[in-house]
Amino acid sequence: MDTLRIPIQGSSGLYEVFLEWTGDRLKVRCNCKAGIFGQLCKHKTRLLAGDTSIIAVAGAEDAEELMGRVRICLDKAGHETLETFARDIQTREAEKTKIEKRLKDRKADFARQLAEGLPASL
């Protein structure tokens, strides 16, 4: 079994994403809270989307080198569409965040209107 360990800087500390070869299968896991429970976490998604900014190493060159090794693993597994899929998830997460903010703002406006009183219909 070959394992590639990628140190990741998360919002709550350092994590590791592991790309593990078991026979002819590539497993991707993360040791963050979500990853421990087998959920898709932002660390795996961002790494697979090619985001080197989350790699916790000294310099950009080191991060690019590690990302190159990640791409080699993905190519070896024959999953060239995985990066596209991960980017699509990131895009949809960003859209979700914007919609959630608009909904929160709309609810606040509605609450304010209710607190101030609604005008009577004529």
Biotite code that builds the C-alpha atoms (Angstrom):
import biotite.structure as struc

atoms = struc.array([
    struc.Atom([0.000, 0.000, 0.000], chain_id="A", res_id=1, res_name="MET", atom_name="CA", element="C"),
    struc.Atom([1.406, 3.375, -1.067], chain_id="A", res_id=2, res_name="ASP", atom_name="CA", element="C"),
    struc.Atom([0.212, 6.496, 0.766], chain_id="A", res_id=3, res_name="THR", atom_name="CA", element="C"),
    struc.Atom([0.639, 10.154, -0.115], chain_id="A", res_id=4, res_name="LEU", atom_name="CA", element="C"),
    struc.Atom([0.114, 12.428, 2.909], chain_id="A", res_id=5, res_name="ARG", atom_name="CA", element="C"),
    struc.Atom([-0.778, 16.059, 2.241], chain_id="A", res_id=6, res_name="ILE", atom_name="CA", element="C"),
    struc.Atom([-0.701, 18.487, 5.204], chain_id="A", res_id=7, res_name="PRO", atom_name="CA", element="C"),
    struc.Atom([-3.702, 20.829, 5.033], chain_id="A", res_id=8, res_name="ILE", atom_name="CA", element="C"),
    struc.Atom([-4.250, 24.143, 6.800], chain_id="A", res_id=9, res_name="GLN", atom_name="CA", element="C"),
    struc.Atom([-7.876, 24.131, 7.907], chain_id="A", res_id=10, res_name="GLY", atom_name="CA", element="C"),
    struc.Atom([-9.869, 26.819, 9.660], chain_id="A", res_id=11, res_name="SER", atom_name="CA", element="C"),
    struc.Atom([-9.591, 24.918, 12.952], chain_id="A", res_id=12, res_name="SER", atom_name="CA", element="C"),
    struc.Atom([-5.998, 23.737, 12.639], chain_id="A", res_id=13, res_name="GLY", atom_name="CA", element="C"),
    struc.Atom([-3.835, 21.351, 10.690], chain_id="A", res_id=14, res_name="LEU", atom_name="CA", element="C"),
    struc.Atom([-5.269, 18.250, 9.039], chain_id="A", res_id=15, res_name="TYR", atom_name="CA", element="C"),
    struc.Atom([-3.980, 15.632, 6.652], chain_id="A", res_id=16, res_name="GLU", atom_name="CA", element="C"),
    struc.Atom([-5.493, 14.337, 3.462], chain_id="A", res_id=17, res_name="VAL", atom_name="CA", element="C"),
    struc.Atom([-4.286, 10.875, 2.532], chain_id="A", res_id=18, res_name="PHE", atom_name="CA", element="C"),
    struc.Atom([-4.295, 9.371, -0.933], chain_id="A", res_id=19, res_name="LEU", atom_name="CA", element="C"),
    struc.Atom([-3.866, 5.642, -0.379], chain_id="A", res_id=20, res_name="GLU", atom_name="CA", element="C"),
    struc.Atom([-3.370, 2.912, -2.920], chain_id="A", res_id=21, res_name="TRP", atom_name="CA", element="C"),
    struc.Atom([-4.838, -0.404, -1.815], chain_id="A", res_id=22, res_name="THR", atom_name="CA", element="C"),
    struc.Atom([-4.302, -2.835, -4.634], chain_id="A", res_id=23, res_name="GLY", atom_name="CA", element="C"),
    struc.Atom([-5.730, -1.114, -7.713], chain_id="A", res_id=24, res_name="ASP", atom_name="CA", element="C"),
    struc.Atom([-7.978, 1.291, -5.769], chain_id="A", res_id=25, res_name="ARG", atom_name="CA", element="C"),
    struc.Atom([-7.215, 4.867, -4.751], chain_id="A", res_id=26, res_name="LEU", atom_name="CA", element="C"),
    struc.Atom([-8.819, 5.933, -1.466], chain_id="A", res_id=27, res_name="LYS", atom_name="CA", element="C"),
    struc.Atom([-8.921, 9.581, -0.415], chain_id="A", res_id=28, res_name="VAL", atom_name="CA", element="C"),
    struc.Atom([-9.488, 10.370, 3.241], chain_id="A", res_id=29, res_name="ARG", atom_name="CA", element="C"),
    struc.Atom([-9.009, 13.249, 5.656], chain_id="A", res_id=30, res_name="CYS", atom_name="CA", element="C"),
    struc.Atom([-8.473, 13.235, 9.402], chain_id="A", res_id=31, res_name="ASN", atom_name="CA", element="C"),
    struc.Atom([-10.742, 16.239, 10.063], chain_id="A", res_id=32, res_name="CYS", atom_name="CA", element="C"),
    struc.Atom([-13.976, 15.704, 11.997], chain_id="A", res_id=33, res_name="LYS", atom_name="CA", element="C"),
    struc.Atom([-16.099, 15.296, 8.854], chain_id="A", res_id=34, res_name="ALA", atom_name="CA", element="C"),
    struc.Atom([-13.508, 13.064, 7.217], chain_id="A", res_id=35, res_name="GLY", atom_name="CA", element="C"),
    struc.Atom([-13.293, 10.760, 10.215], chain_id="A", res_id=36, res_name="ILE", atom_name="CA", element="C"),
    struc.Atom([-17.010, 10.069, 9.765], chain_id="A", res_id=37, res_name="PHE", atom_name="CA", element="C"),
    struc.Atom([-16.560, 9.371, 6.052], chain_id="A", res_id=38, res_name="GLY", atom_name="CA", element="C"),
    struc.Atom([-18.142, 12.617, 4.865], chain_id="A", res_id=39, res_name="GLN", atom_name="CA", element="C"),
    struc.Atom([-16.935, 14.712, 1.976], chain_id="A", res_id=40, res_name="LEU", atom_name="CA", element="C"),
    struc.Atom([-14.996, 17.559, 3.567], chain_id="A", res_id=41, res_name="CYS", atom_name="CA", element="C"),
    struc.Atom([-13.804, 20.844, 2.128], chain_id="A", res_id=42, res_name="LYS", atom_name="CA", element="C"),
    struc.Atom([-10.180, 19.733, 2.557], chain_id="A", res_id=43, res_name="HIS", atom_name="CA", element="C"),
    struc.Atom([-10.562, 16.812, 0.136], chain_id="A", res_id=44, res_name="LYS", atom_name="CA", element="C"),
    struc.Atom([-12.727, 18.859, -2.230], chain_id="A", res_id=45, res_name="THR", atom_name="CA", element="C"),
    struc.Atom([-10.349, 21.814, -2.385], chain_id="A", res_id=46, res_name="ARG", atom_name="CA", element="C"),
    struc.Atom([-7.280, 19.599, -2.751], chain_id="A", res_id=47, res_name="LEU", atom_name="CA", element="C"),
    struc.Atom([-8.854, 17.546, -5.538], chain_id="A", res_id=48, res_name="LEU", atom_name="CA", element="C"),
    struc.Atom([-9.940, 20.776, -7.245], chain_id="A", res_id=49, res_name="ALA", atom_name="CA", element="C"),
    struc.Atom([-6.276, 21.775, -7.411], chain_id="A", res_id=50, res_name="GLY", atom_name="CA", element="C"),
    struc.Atom([-6.272, 24.439, -4.665], chain_id="A", res_id=51, res_name="ASP", atom_name="CA", element="C"),
    struc.Atom([-2.657, 24.630, -3.485], chain_id="A", res_id=52, res_name="THR", atom_name="CA", element="C"),
    struc.Atom([-3.400, 27.468, -1.041], chain_id="A", res_id=53, res_name="SER", atom_name="CA", element="C"),
    struc.Atom([-4.607, 25.004, 1.603], chain_id="A", res_id=54, res_name="ILE", atom_name="CA", element="C"),
    struc.Atom([-1.445, 22.886, 1.527], chain_id="A", res_id=55, res_name="ILE", atom_name="CA", element="C"),
    struc.Atom([0.466, 23.541, 4.744], chain_id="A", res_id=56, res_name="ALA", atom_name="CA", element="C"),
    struc.Atom([4.094, 23.689, 3.573], chain_id="A", res_id=57, res_name="VAL", atom_name="CA", element="C"),
    struc.Atom([6.811, 26.315, 3.700], chain_id="A", res_id=58, res_name="ALA", atom_name="CA", element="C"),
    struc.Atom([6.619, 27.622, 0.138], chain_id="A", res_id=59, res_name="GLY", atom_name="CA", element="C"),
    struc.Atom([4.558, 27.736, -3.021], chain_id="A", res_id=60, res_name="ALA", atom_name="CA", element="C"),
    struc.Atom([7.053, 25.512, -4.836], chain_id="A", res_id=61, res_name="GLU", atom_name="CA", element="C"),
    struc.Atom([6.630, 22.800, -2.202], chain_id="A", res_id=62, res_name="ASP", atom_name="CA", element="C"),
    struc.Atom([2.845, 23.089, -2.498], chain_id="A", res_id=63, res_name="ALA", atom_name="CA", element="C"),
    struc.Atom([3.045, 22.808, -6.285], chain_id="A", res_id=64, res_name="GLU", atom_name="CA", element="C"),
    struc.Atom([5.288, 19.744, -5.960], chain_id="A", res_id=65, res_name="GLU", atom_name="CA", element="C"),
    struc.Atom([2.776, 18.044, -3.654], chain_id="A", res_id=66, res_name="LEU", atom_name="CA", element="C"),
    struc.Atom([-0.095, 18.997, -5.974], chain_id="A", res_id=67, res_name="MET", atom_name="CA", element="C"),
    struc.Atom([1.844, 17.449, -8.838], chain_id="A", res_id=68, res_name="GLY", atom_name="CA", element="C"),
    struc.Atom([2.050, 14.209, -6.871], chain_id="A", res_id=69, res_name="ARG", atom_name="CA", element="C"),
    struc.Atom([-1.706, 14.380, -6.209], chain_id="A", res_id=70, res_name="VAL", atom_name="CA", element="C"),
    struc.Atom([-2.357, 14.764, -9.947], chain_id="A", res_id=71, res_name="ARG", atom_name="CA", element="C"),
    struc.Atom([-0.106, 11.792, -10.695], chain_id="A", res_id=72, res_name="ILE", atom_name="CA", element="C"),
    struc.Atom([-2.195, 9.666, -8.297], chain_id="A", res_id=73, res_name="CYS", atom_name="CA", element="C"),
    struc.Atom([-5.425, 10.818, -9.920], chain_id="A", res_id=74, res_name="LEU", atom_name="CA", element="C"),
    struc.Atom([-4.064, 10.191, -13.411], chain_id="A", res_id=75, res_name="ASP", atom_name="CA", element="C"),
    struc.Atom([-2.887, 6.728, -12.377], chain_id="A", res_id=76, res_name="LYS", atom_name="CA", element="C"),
    struc.Atom([-6.384, 6.013, -11.081], chain_id="A", res_id=77, res_name="ALA", atom_name="CA", element="C"),
    struc.Atom([-7.837, 7.157, -14.407], chain_id="A", res_id=78, res_name="GLY", atom_name="CA", element="C"),
    struc.Atom([-10.018, 9.835, -12.836], chain_id="A", res_id=79, res_name="HIS", atom_name="CA", element="C"),
    struc.Atom([-9.287, 12.882, -14.949], chain_id="A", res_id=80, res_name="GLU", atom_name="CA", element="C"),
    struc.Atom([-12.827, 14.169, -14.337], chain_id="A", res_id=81, res_name="THR", atom_name="CA", element="C"),
    struc.Atom([-12.387, 14.178, -10.548], chain_id="A", res_id=82, res_name="LEU", atom_name="CA", element="C"),
    struc.Atom([-10.836, 17.656, -10.553], chain_id="A", res_id=83, res_name="GLU", atom_name="CA", element="C"),
    struc.Atom([-13.753, 18.983, -12.614], chain_id="A", res_id=84, res_name="THR", atom_name="CA", element="C"),
    struc.Atom([-16.216, 17.351, -10.230], chain_id="A", res_id=85, res_name="PHE", atom_name="CA", element="C"),
    struc.Atom([-14.472, 18.852, -7.183], chain_id="A", res_id=86, res_name="ALA", atom_name="CA", element="C"),
    struc.Atom([-14.472, 22.314, -8.793], chain_id="A", res_id=87, res_name="ARG", atom_name="CA", element="C"),
    struc.Atom([-18.174, 21.980, -9.541], chain_id="A", res_id=88, res_name="ASP", atom_name="CA", element="C"),
    struc.Atom([-18.832, 21.201, -5.869], chain_id="A", res_id=89, res_name="ILE", atom_name="CA", element="C"),
    struc.Atom([-16.809, 24.260, -4.838], chain_id="A", res_id=90, res_name="GLN", atom_name="CA", element="C"),
    struc.Atom([-18.788, 26.467, -7.235], chain_id="A", res_id=91, res_name="THR", atom_name="CA", element="C"),
    struc.Atom([-22.102, 25.171, -5.938], chain_id="A", res_id=92, res_name="ARG", atom_name="CA", element="C"),
    struc.Atom([-20.966, 25.629, -2.317], chain_id="A", res_id=93, res_name="GLU", atom_name="CA", element="C"),
    struc.Atom([-20.133, 29.277, -3.100], chain_id="A", res_id=94, res_name="ALA", atom_name="CA", element="C"),
    struc.Atom([-23.557, 29.730, -4.708], chain_id="A", res_id=95, res_name="GLU", atom_name="CA", element="C"),
    struc.Atom([-25.175, 28.133, -1.646], chain_id="A", res_id=96, res_name="LYS", atom_name="CA", element="C"),
    struc.Atom([-23.332, 30.547, 0.652], chain_id="A", res_id=97, res_name="THR", atom_name="CA", element="C"),
    struc.Atom([-24.585, 33.539, -1.349], chain_id="A", res_id=98, res_name="LYS", atom_name="CA", element="C"),
    struc.Atom([-28.161, 32.248, -1.304], chain_id="A", res_id=99, res_name="ILE", atom_name="CA", element="C"),
    struc.Atom([-27.988, 31.579, 2.446], chain_id="A", res_id=100, res_name="GLU", atom_name="CA", element="C"),
    struc.Atom([-26.776, 35.149, 3.031], chain_id="A", res_id=101, res_name="LYS", atom_name="CA", element="C"),
    struc.Atom([-29.611, 36.585, 0.919], chain_id="A", res_id=102, res_name="ARG", atom_name="CA", element="C"),
    struc.Atom([-32.114, 34.439, 2.819], chain_id="A", res_id=103, res_name="LEU", atom_name="CA", element="C"),
    struc.Atom([-30.705, 35.574, 6.177], chain_id="A", res_id=104, res_name="LYS", atom_name="CA", element="C"),
    struc.Atom([-30.902, 39.226, 5.071], chain_id="A", res_id=105, res_name="ASP", atom_name="CA", element="C"),
    struc.Atom([-34.480, 38.756, 3.835], chain_id="A", res_id=106, res_name="ARG", atom_name="CA", element="C"),
    struc.Atom([-35.521, 37.153, 7.123], chain_id="A", res_id=107, res_name="LYS", atom_name="CA", element="C"),
    struc.Atom([-33.951, 40.052, 9.045], chain_id="A", res_id=108, res_name="ALA", atom_name="CA", element="C"),
    struc.Atom([-35.880, 42.550, 6.875], chain_id="A", res_id=109, res_name="ASP", atom_name="CA", element="C"),
    struc.Atom([-39.110, 40.655, 7.495], chain_id="A", res_id=110, res_name="PHE", atom_name="CA", element="C"),
    struc.Atom([-38.475, 40.480, 11.253], chain_id="A", res_id=111, res_name="ALA", atom_name="CA", element="C"),
    struc.Atom([-37.788, 44.231, 11.283], chain_id="A", res_id=112, res_name="ARG", atom_name="CA", element="C"),
    struc.Atom([-41.061, 44.926, 9.437], chain_id="A", res_id=113, res_name="GLN", atom_name="CA", element="C"),
    struc.Atom([-42.987, 42.775, 11.909], chain_id="A", res_id=114, res_name="LEU", atom_name="CA", element="C"),
    struc.Atom([-41.332, 44.496, 14.880], chain_id="A", res_id=115, res_name="ALA", atom_name="CA", element="C"),
    struc.Atom([-42.042, 47.972, 13.480], chain_id="A", res_id=116, res_name="GLU", atom_name="CA", element="C"),
    struc.Atom([-45.623, 47.104, 12.696], chain_id="A", res_id=117, res_name="GLY", atom_name="CA", element="C"),
    struc.Atom([-47.408, 46.492, 9.446], chain_id="A", res_id=118, res_name="LEU", atom_name="CA", element="C"),
    struc.Atom([-49.537, 49.271, 7.952], chain_id="A", res_id=119, res_name="PRO", atom_name="CA", element="C"),
    struc.Atom([-53.263, 48.624, 7.830], chain_id="A", res_id=120, res_name="ALA", atom_name="CA", element="C"),
    struc.Atom([-54.752, 47.937, 4.421], chain_id="A", res_id=121, res_name="SER", atom_name="CA", element="C"),
    struc.Atom([-57.076, 50.671, 3.212], chain_id="A", res_id=122, res_name="LEU", atom_name="CA", element="C"),
])
